[in-house]
Amino acid sequence: MIDMFKKLIKSDFTRLFALGFAGGTALVFATISGEPASSMANGIAPAAVAASAE
């Protein structure tokens, strides 16, 4: 079982998948951690404003 796991880790697909996943995760965290979520959302859509009551 351990030998099969070692062979799986050594395969190029698994290695590249792990590197891509780690790189993508780092990119997402670097992008999100730069700004608070509220200011990031305001850049995408304007803030909601309630209509006046009649």
Steps between C-alpha positions, in 0.01 A plus 500: 500500500781742588684416177187580301473836679864579423445420132192723498695791648781453248268529200522826307124556494465480877802721559382766253146484638629557853724788389214660305261462790750652744582784260133575436424499870787739568378729220145506637616577853739770377220663302240487774723591794604828335159666548209452735211314342262796524718733291559224249124447466437874456729496199287230337148622580374824651370503856130427538279793591147456632216685331321763702182389675174645369 
